[in-house]
Amino acid sequence: MDSPSWAHQDGSLWTVRVKAVPGSSRTRIQGALGDHLKVQVAAPPEGGKANAAIRELLATHFGVPHSSVELQSGSTSPRKVFRITGGRLPTDSD
């Protein structure tokens, strides 16, 4: 399976580009938005709350513990890069 445009896999390490939309009515992965994964979170963009919510959502999506998800860049920007150790992208059959 090829990686989507918003993710890059190097062995067991994933690099995921995220477009964050904090303060949304619900927390969910919206889908691809160009070369980013659009992620909506109900958490506000204050005190790292939105980043923590995105981290938890990505951990669930990739099937890894939240400790395997690290914010690499973009802590105060809507465009972020997360590194995920292990896990896999869910398929349509998941």
Secondary structure, DSSP 8 states (H G I E B T S, - for coil): ----TTEEEETTEEEEEEEEETT-SS-EEEEEETTEEEEE-SS-SSTTHHHHHHHHHHHHHHTS-GGGEEEEE-TTSSEEEEEEES-----TT-
